[in-house]
Each structure stands twice: as C-alpha cells, then as structure tokens.
Amino acid sequence: MNNDDAVAVVLANRCFLYRYLWRLFAFEPDEGLLSTVQSDRVREALDLADSDDSRLVDGHRLLLELLEDQDVDALKSEYVKLFIGPGEIPAPLWESVYVVGEDLLFQQSTLDVREAYRAAGFQAAGYPHEADDHVGIELDFMATLAEKTLEAWNAGNRDEMADMLLTQDRFLEEHLHAWLPAFVDRLNSRAPHGVSRFYPSAAALTREVCFSDGDILKELIAVIDA
C-alpha cells in the first residue's frame, strides 16, 4: 500500500467482502446469492485480500465446486437444518454459544458485543429482542464500519479513519477471531448426514477472510500512522 489509490482499492474491497460474508449467513440463500458466489467479482476480491498461501482463493474454488451439484432449494433446506431447526440446531449462529460452551443466548458476550456496537454508533436490526452476537449482525457491523472507513478516507478525515480501523481491529480480535474457529469445527463435526459441505466450507472461508483482514487492518493502521 504505497499510494493513495492502493489504499482506496483495499478499503473498497473490504466493504465488498464483508457484505458478501454477511449475505452468506444472514438469510436463507436465493438465486441472487448463488450468482454472487459464482461471479468474477468475488474471485477478484478474494484474490486481492489473499496472502501468499492462497487460502482464500482455494476456499472460494471449493465453494464453486460444491455449487455444481446444488440448487437453491437444496441449499435453503440445508440452511434451515443447520441454523434454524426445528429441533436441535447443529451449529447455532451466535457467538455466546461458543464462548460459554453451551447452547445459551444473551450471555455476557452478547452484552459485550452490544456495547461495542453502541460505542461505534451502530444498532443491530432487531435490537433489543434479537441477540446481537449473531454472526450475520457481527459481519454487518464490520461491513458498516468498513464503508464508513472508506467514506472517511475519501473525505480526507484521517483521524476518524484511524479510530474506525482500531475499532474494527479490536472487534475482530475480541469477537470474530475468538469464536469463528469453534463455529467451523462444530459445523464440520455436527452437520447432519446428507448435508453438503457448502456451509461448512463457507464458514471456513469466512474465518480465513476475517483472519486475513486482521493483517490488512494492521497494515492500514501503519499507513495512517506514518
């Protein structure tokens, strides 16, 4: 990131990727989501965010392979089986489940996430009736701050940009980095027989993007501090 144009490209790419990850888990899939997964835009965004080991590009390639044998109705059924129910949910989408180690919502981690939102001026859709630490909401938070960071950069407000970068870096470290690995493990171990690898693979890709973004954020922070 040696020039302003490169910084702008990286910031815009982060906006796109977090919106993409949010859509993967916030709602049941539809044809629009499948088209997005298969688009060149996703491949290009992941390639830009990837490190030398190509984990992101390889993870995306796996999703494309898995979609060859899937249609939207089958993926909708899998989303419901894995994340909604009825009955026992194999892999709940809430941070507190993985932090506490039991299938419990509205725990201290939920309150911690809510306070992080409040401090950043963000309020989750469904507040206060829905647990704020749903993965879709956490990714929405990151996407929203990524978009505001880009706006601050374009406006030349480096102080505001620096504050938002630090907020995102802290949220990744304290929340998404802390529980996404356990979420991926649970999806891999408890997915019902007959369910495809699409959502476990999408979760693994989400985990890798978030960890890669931690490195990108630190590089952006260094650029702003220089």
KESESE-552544 format. One record per residue (C-alpha): residue in three letters; y, z, x. Coordinates in steps of 0.5 Angstrom, whole numbers, plus 500, padded with zeros to 3 digits. Each point is the difference from the previous one (the first is absolute). Example, Ala and Ser with C-alpha at 12.3 -4.5 7.8 and 13.67 -1.06 7.14 Angstrom:
<recs>
+------+-----+-----+-----+
| resn |   v |   w |   u |
+------+-----+-----+-----+
|  Ala | 491 | 516 | 525 |
|  Ser | 507 | 498 | 502 |
+------+-----+-----+-----+
</recs>
This chain:
<recs>
+------+-----+-----+-----+
| resn |   v |   w |   u |
+------+-----+-----+-----+
|  Met | 500 | 500 | 500 |
|  Asn | 505 | 498 | 505 |
|  Asn | 505 | 497 | 495 |
|  Asp | 503 | 501 | 493 |
|  Asp | 496 | 494 | 497 |
|  Ala | 494 | 503 | 502 |
|  Val | 502 | 507 | 497 |
|  Ala | 501 | 497 | 494 |
|  Val | 494 | 496 | 499 |
|  Val | 496 | 506 | 502 |
|  Leu | 504 | 504 | 494 |
|  Ala | 499 | 495 | 495 |
|  Asn | 492 | 499 | 502 |
|  Arg | 499 | 508 | 499 |
|  Cys | 503 | 499 | 493 |
|  Phe | 495 | 495 | 498 |
|  Leu | 494 | 503 | 503 |
|  Tyr | 502 | 507 | 496 |
|  Arg | 501 | 496 | 494 |
|  Tyr | 493 | 497 | 501 |
|  Leu | 496 | 506 | 501 |
|  Trp | 504 | 504 | 494 |
|  Arg | 497 | 494 | 496 |
|  Leu | 493 | 500 | 502 |
|  Phe | 499 | 507 | 498 |
|  Ala | 506 | 502 | 495 |
|  Phe | 497 | 496 | 494 |
|  Glu | 494 | 496 | 498 |
|  Pro | 499 | 493 | 503 |
|  Asp | 502 | 494 | 497 |
|  Glu | 501 | 493 | 502 |
|  Gly | 506 | 501 | 503 |
|  Leu | 498 | 505 | 505 |
|  Leu | 494 | 495 | 502 |
|  Ser | 505 | 495 | 501 |
|  Thr | 504 | 504 | 504 |
|  Val | 494 | 502 | 504 |
|  Gln | 498 | 493 | 502 |
|  Ser | 507 | 498 | 501 |
|  Asp | 502 | 498 | 507 |
|  Arg | 506 | 505 | 500 |
|  Val | 495 | 506 | 500 |
|  Arg | 497 | 497 | 506 |
|  Glu | 506 | 499 | 504 |
|  Ala | 503 | 507 | 498 |
|  Leu | 494 | 503 | 503 |
|  Asp | 500 | 496 | 506 |
|  Leu | 507 | 502 | 501 |
|  Ala | 498 | 507 | 499 |
|  Asp | 494 | 500 | 504 |
|  Ser | 498 | 503 | 507 |
|  Asp | 496 | 496 | 506 |
|  Asp | 494 | 502 | 497 |
|  Ser | 501 | 496 | 493 |
|  Arg | 497 | 506 | 496 |
|  Leu | 505 | 498 | 494 |
|  Val | 498 | 492 | 500 |
|  Asp | 493 | 502 | 501 |
|  Gly | 501 | 504 | 494 |
|  His | 503 | 495 | 496 |
|  Arg | 495 | 495 | 501 |
|  Leu | 495 | 504 | 498 |
|  Leu | 503 | 501 | 493 |
|  Leu | 501 | 493 | 499 |
|  Glu | 492 | 499 | 502 |
|  Leu | 499 | 505 | 494 |
|  Leu | 504 | 497 | 495 |
|  Glu | 496 | 493 | 501 |
|  Asp | 494 | 504 | 496 |
|  Gln | 505 | 504 | 495 |
|  Asp | 504 | 498 | 494 |
|  Val | 506 | 504 | 497 |
|  Asp | 496 | 503 | 494 |
|  Ala | 495 | 503 | 505 |
|  Leu | 505 | 503 | 505 |
|  Lys | 503 | 503 | 494 |
|  Ser | 493 | 503 | 498 |
|  Glu | 500 | 503 | 507 |
|  Tyr | 507 | 503 | 500 |
|  Val | 498 | 504 | 494 |
|  Lys | 493 | 502 | 502 |
|  Leu | 503 | 502 | 507 |
|  Phe | 507 | 503 | 498 |
|  Ile | 501 | 501 | 492 |
|  Gly | 493 | 502 | 497 |
|  Pro | 497 | 502 | 495 |
|  Gly | 496 | 506 | 503 |
|  Glu | 501 | 502 | 508 |
|  Ile | 504 | 496 | 504 |
|  Pro | 497 | 498 | 506 |
|  Ala | 507 | 499 | 504 |
|  Pro | 506 | 503 | 497 |
|  Leu | 507 | 497 | 502 |
|  Trp | 503 | 507 | 501 |
|  Glu | 502 | 503 | 507 |
|  Ser | 498 | 507 | 497 |
|  Val | 493 | 499 | 499 |
|  Tyr | 499 | 498 | 508 |
|  Val | 505 | 505 | 502 |
|  Val | 497 | 506 | 496 |
|  Gly | 493 | 497 | 501 |
|  Glu | 498 | 501 | 492 |
|  Asp | 502 | 495 | 494 |
|  Leu | 506 | 504 | 499 |
|  Leu | 507 | 497 | 498 |
|  Phe | 507 | 503 | 500 |
|  Gln | 499 | 505 | 506 |
|  Gln | 505 | 502 | 506 |
|  Ser | 499 | 493 | 503 |
|  Thr | 503 | 497 | 493 |
|  Leu | 506 | 504 | 501 |
|  Asp | 501 | 499 | 507 |
|  Val | 500 | 492 | 498 |
|  Arg | 504 | 501 | 494 |
|  Glu | 505 | 504 | 505 |
|  Ala | 500 | 494 | 505 |
|  Tyr | 502 | 495 | 494 |
|  Arg | 505 | 505 | 498 |
|  Ala | 503 | 500 | 507 |
|  Ala | 501 | 493 | 500 |
|  Gly | 503 | 499 | 493 |
|  Phe | 493 | 497 | 498 |
|  Gln | 497 | 502 | 493 |
|  Ala | 493 | 497 | 498 |
|  Ala | 499 | 497 | 494 |
|  Gly | 496 | 505 | 495 |
|  Tyr | 504 | 506 | 503 |
|  Pro | 498 | 505 | 499 |
|  His | 494 | 499 | 495 |
|  Glu | 496 | 496 | 506 |
|  Ala | 498 | 503 | 506 |
|  Asp | 505 | 497 | 506 |
|  Asp | 495 | 499 | 505 |
|  His | 496 | 494 | 497 |
|  Val | 499 | 495 | 506 |
|  Gly | 504 | 495 | 496 |
|  Ile | 506 | 504 | 499 |
|  Glu | 500 | 502 | 507 |
|  Leu | 500 | 493 | 502 |
|  Asp | 505 | 498 | 495 |
|  Phe | 504 | 506 | 504 |
|  Met | 499 | 496 | 506 |
|  Ala | 502 | 494 | 498 |
|  Thr | 506 | 502 | 496 |
|  Leu | 503 | 503 | 507 |
|  Ala | 498 | 494 | 504 |
|  Glu | 504 | 496 | 495 |
|  Lys | 506 | 505 | 501 |
|  Thr | 499 | 500 | 507 |
|  Leu | 501 | 492 | 500 |
|  Glu | 506 | 501 | 496 |
|  Ala | 503 | 505 | 505 |
|  Trp | 498 | 495 | 506 |
|  Asn | 504 | 494 | 496 |
|  Ala | 506 | 505 | 499 |
|  Gly | 500 | 502 | 507 |
|  Asn | 499 | 507 | 498 |
|  Arg | 496 | 502 | 506 |
|  Asp | 501 | 508 | 498 |
|  Glu | 497 | 499 | 493 |
|  Met | 494 | 495 | 503 |
|  Ala | 499 | 506 | 505 |
|  Asp | 499 | 505 | 495 |
|  Met | 495 | 496 | 496 |
|  Leu | 496 | 498 | 506 |
|  Leu | 499 | 507 | 502 |
|  Thr | 498 | 502 | 492 |
|  Gln | 495 | 494 | 500 |
|  Asp | 497 | 502 | 507 |
|  Arg | 500 | 508 | 497 |
|  Phe | 497 | 498 | 494 |
|  Leu | 494 | 495 | 503 |
|  Glu | 498 | 506 | 505 |
|  Glu | 500 | 506 | 495 |
|  His | 497 | 496 | 494 |
|  Leu | 497 | 493 | 500 |
|  His | 497 | 501 | 507 |
|  Ala | 498 | 506 | 498 |
|  Trp | 495 | 498 | 494 |
|  Leu | 499 | 493 | 500 |
|  Pro | 494 | 500 | 505 |
|  Ala | 497 | 505 | 496 |
|  Phe | 501 | 496 | 494 |
|  Val | 497 | 494 | 503 |
|  Asp | 494 | 504 | 502 |
|  Arg | 499 | 502 | 493 |
|  Leu | 500 | 493 | 497 |
|  Asn | 495 | 498 | 505 |
|  Ser | 495 | 506 | 499 |
|  Arg | 501 | 500 | 492 |
|  Ala | 501 | 493 | 498 |
|  Pro | 495 | 499 | 494 |
|  His | 494 | 496 | 501 |
|  Gly | 502 | 492 | 499 |
|  Val | 508 | 501 | 501 |
|  Ser | 502 | 495 | 505 |
|  Arg | 504 | 502 | 507 |
|  Phe | 506 | 498 | 498 |
|  Tyr | 504 | 506 | 498 |
|  Pro | 497 | 504 | 506 |
|  Ser | 502 | 494 | 504 |
|  Ala | 507 | 500 | 497 |
|  Ala | 500 | 508 | 501 |
|  Ala | 498 | 499 | 508 |
|  Leu | 506 | 494 | 500 |
|  Thr | 505 | 505 | 497 |
|  Arg | 498 | 505 | 505 |
|  Glu | 501 | 496 | 506 |
|  Val | 506 | 497 | 498 |
|  Cys | 503 | 507 | 499 |
|  Phe | 498 | 502 | 507 |
|  Ser | 503 | 493 | 503 |
|  Asp | 506 | 502 | 496 |
|  Gly | 501 | 506 | 504 |
|  Asp | 500 | 497 | 506 |
|  Ile | 505 | 495 | 497 |
|  Leu | 505 | 505 | 498 |
|  Lys | 500 | 504 | 506 |
|  Glu | 502 | 493 | 504 |
|  Leu | 505 | 499 | 494 |
|  Ile | 503 | 507 | 502 |
|  Ala | 500 | 499 | 507 |
|  Val | 504 | 494 | 499 |
|  Ile | 505 | 503 | 495 |
|  Asp | 501 | 506 | 505 |
|  Ala | 501 | 495 | 506 |
+------+-----+-----+-----+
</recs>
